[in-house]
Amino acid sequence: MQSFNSHTGLVIPFERENVDTDQIIPKQFLKRIERTGYGEFLFYDWRFQSNGKPNPSFVLNAQEYAGATVLVAGRNFGCGSSREHAVWALRDYGFRALIAPSFADIFTTNAAKNGLLLVTLSPAQIHDLMTRAQPGAFELTVNLESCTVSSADGFSAQFAIDPFTRTSLLLGLDEIGMTLQHEAEISQYEKSHC
């Protein structure tokens, strides 16, 4: 898992609430066995028209947000089914951090296990970020060391995060990696109980 300390990136305002995992990565793209290659199918039913051409009114297709790595969304992002593929698609597309008023529980767990930082801010702070990002070219710095979100134009906010998730992301270790940090102690225990 890629570690996360601090990231500065272009923000894309995603003004939708209750975005479910079926919308993030539609079911027809779940046949792959790898964790990569899902980015091109992210929000597929919204990004593309029925003829396969990009939907010009969908925000991810707007040129001013090309290369965005920070997504600011509405409440309850990642609801719906438990598919981990949704996080894989967001990461593969290039997102490093998602900021919203709330996230679905299972989505939150899947994000933490795959190096995607979820930041919860108040609805008023989200509205402020959406407004600042509307013209494009708005960047945020998300710092996991200090648990802050800031911008060059004066936005600043603190966020809370579960200590275990924070440590895992800072070290770039999933649950197995965290456990393997204690491999010597585990081996010693196994030897003494055989």
C-alpha positions as CSV (number, residue, x, y, z in Angstrom):
1,M,0.0,0.0,0.0
2,Q,1.3,3.5,-0.9
3,S,1.9,5.6,2.2
4,F,0.2,8.9,2.7
5,N,1.9,11.8,4.5
6,S,1.0,15.0,2.7
7,H,-0.5,15.5,-0.7
8,T,-1.2,18.6,-2.7
9,G,-3.5,18.3,-5.6
10,L,-6.1,19.8,-7.9
11,V,-9.6,19.6,-6.4
12,I,-12.7,18.4,-8.3
13,P,-16.1,19.5,-6.8
14,F,-18.4,16.5,-7.0
15,E,-21.7,17.9,-6.0
16,R,-23.7,14.7,-5.4
17,E,-24.9,13.0,-2.3
18,N,-25.5,9.4,-1.6
19,V,-23.1,8.3,-4.3
20,D,-23.2,4.5,-4.1
21,T,-20.6,2.0,-5.1
22,D,-22.7,0.8,-8.1
23,Q,-22.3,4.3,-9.5
24,I,-18.6,4.5,-8.7
25,I,-17.9,1.3,-10.5
26,P,-20.8,-0.4,-12.4
27,K,-21.3,-4.1,-12.0
28,Q,-20.3,-5.0,-15.6
29,F,-16.7,-4.0,-14.9
30,L,-16.2,-6.3,-11.9
31,K,-14.9,-9.3,-13.9
32,R,-11.3,-8.3,-13.6
33,I,-9.1,-10.2,-11.0
34,E,-6.5,-7.5,-10.6
35,R,-6.8,-4.4,-8.5
36,T,-5.7,-2.2,-11.4
37,G,-7.4,-1.1,-14.6
38,Y,-10.6,0.2,-13.1
39,G,-9.9,3.9,-13.4
40,E,-11.2,4.1,-17.0
41,F,-14.5,2.7,-15.8
42,L,-14.9,5.1,-12.8
43,F,-18.5,6.6,-12.8
44,Y,-18.9,5.1,-16.2
45,D,-22.7,5.5,-16.5
46,W,-22.3,9.2,-15.7
47,R,-19.1,9.9,-17.6
48,F,-20.2,8.4,-20.9
49,Q,-23.3,8.7,-23.0
50,S,-25.1,5.6,-24.4
51,N,-23.1,5.9,-27.6
52,G,-19.8,5.6,-25.6
53,K,-18.8,9.3,-26.1
54,P,-17.8,11.3,-23.0
55,N,-20.7,13.2,-21.4
56,P,-19.7,16.9,-21.7
57,S,-21.8,17.9,-18.7
58,F,-20.2,15.5,-16.3
59,V,-17.6,17.2,-14.1
60,L,-14.9,14.5,-14.5
61,N,-14.9,15.2,-18.2
62,A,-14.3,19.0,-17.8
63,Q,-10.9,20.0,-19.0
64,E,-10.3,22.4,-16.0
65,Y,-10.4,19.4,-13.7
66,A,-8.1,17.1,-15.7
67,G,-5.6,15.5,-13.4
68,A,-7.5,16.2,-10.2
69,T,-6.4,14.1,-7.3
70,V,-8.6,15.4,-4.5
71,L,-12.4,14.8,-4.8
72,V,-14.8,16.9,-2.7
73,A,-18.2,15.3,-2.5
74,G,-21.6,15.4,-0.8
75,R,-22.7,13.4,2.3
76,N,-22.8,9.6,2.5
77,F,-20.3,8.9,-0.3
78,G,-19.6,5.2,-1.0
79,C,-23.0,3.9,0.2
80,G,-24.5,0.8,-1.3
81,S,-22.8,-2.6,-1.8
82,S,-19.5,-3.5,-0.2
83,R,-17.5,-3.8,-3.4
84,E,-13.9,-2.9,-2.8
85,H,-13.6,-2.3,-6.6
86,A,-15.0,1.2,-6.0
87,V,-11.9,2.2,-4.0
88,W,-9.7,0.5,-6.6
89,A,-11.4,2.5,-9.4
90,L,-10.9,5.8,-7.5
91,R,-7.3,5.1,-6.7
92,D,-6.6,3.9,-10.3
93,Y,-8.1,7.0,-11.7
94,G,-5.6,9.0,-9.6
95,F,-7.5,10.2,-6.5
96,R,-5.4,10.3,-3.3
97,A,-7.9,11.9,-1.0
98,L,-11.7,12.2,-0.8
99,I,-13.3,14.9,1.4
100,A,-17.0,14.8,2.3
101,P,-19.3,15.4,5.3
102,S,-19.7,11.6,5.7
103,F,-18.8,8.3,4.2
104,A,-20.4,4.8,4.3
105,D,-18.9,2.5,6.9
106,I,-17.8,-0.4,4.6
107,F,-16.4,2.1,2.0
108,T,-14.4,3.7,4.8
109,T,-12.9,0.4,5.8
110,N,-12.1,-0.5,2.1
111,A,-10.5,2.9,1.6
112,A,-8.2,2.6,4.6
113,K,-7.1,-0.9,3.4
114,N,-6.1,0.5,0.0
115,G,-4.3,3.8,0.8
116,L,-7.2,6.2,0.0
117,L,-7.5,8.9,2.6
118,L,-11.0,9.9,3.6
119,V,-11.4,13.3,5.3
120,T,-14.6,14.2,7.0
121,L,-15.4,18.0,7.2
122,S,-18.5,19.8,8.2
123,P,-21.2,20.6,5.5
124,A,-20.3,24.3,5.8
125,Q,-16.6,23.5,5.1
126,I,-17.6,21.3,2.2
127,H,-19.8,24.0,0.7
128,D,-16.8,26.5,1.0
129,L,-14.5,24.0,-0.8
130,M,-17.1,23.4,-3.5
131,T,-17.4,27.2,-4.1
132,R,-13.6,27.7,-4.2
133,A,-13.2,24.8,-6.7
134,Q,-15.9,25.8,-9.1
135,P,-13.6,27.8,-11.5
136,G,-11.0,25.0,-11.5
137,A,-7.3,25.4,-10.7
138,F,-8.0,25.1,-7.0
139,E,-5.5,23.1,-5.0
140,L,-5.6,21.7,-1.5
141,T,-2.9,20.3,0.7
142,V,-4.1,17.4,2.8
143,N,-1.6,16.6,5.5
144,L,-2.1,13.4,7.5
145,E,0.8,14.2,9.8
146,S,-1.0,17.3,11.2
147,C,-4.5,16.2,10.2
148,T,-5.1,19.4,8.3
149,V,-6.6,20.5,5.0
150,S,-5.4,23.9,3.6
151,S,-5.1,26.0,0.5
152,A,-2.9,28.9,-0.7
153,D,-6.0,31.2,-0.6
154,G,-6.6,30.8,3.1
155,F,-8.8,27.7,3.6
156,S,-7.8,25.8,6.7
157,A,-9.4,23.0,8.6
158,Q,-8.6,20.2,11.1
159,F,-9.9,16.7,10.7
160,A,-10.2,13.7,13.0
161,I,-9.2,10.2,11.9
162,D,-9.1,6.8,13.7
163,P,-5.5,6.4,15.1
164,F,-5.0,2.9,13.7
165,T,-6.1,4.0,10.2
166,R,-3.8,7.1,10.5
167,T,-0.8,5.0,11.4
168,S,-1.5,2.5,8.7
169,L,-1.7,5.2,6.0
170,L,1.3,7.0,7.3
171,L,3.4,3.8,7.2
172,G,1.8,2.5,4.0
173,L,0.9,-0.8,5.7
174,D,-2.4,-2.7,5.5
175,E,-3.5,-5.0,8.3
176,I,-1.2,-7.8,7.2
177,G,1.7,-5.5,7.0
178,M,1.0,-4.1,10.4
179,T,0.9,-7.6,11.8
180,L,4.1,-8.6,10.1
181,Q,5.9,-5.8,12.0
182,H,5.6,-8.2,15.0
183,E,6.9,-11.2,13.1
184,A,9.7,-11.9,15.5
185,E,7.4,-11.8,18.5
186,I,4.9,-14.1,16.7
187,S,7.6,-16.6,15.8
188,Q,8.9,-16.6,19.4
189,Y,5.3,-17.2,20.7
190,E,4.8,-20.1,18.2
191,K,8.1,-21.7,19.3
192,S,7.2,-21.5,23.0
193,H,3.8,-23.0,22.5
194,C,4.6,-26.0,20.3
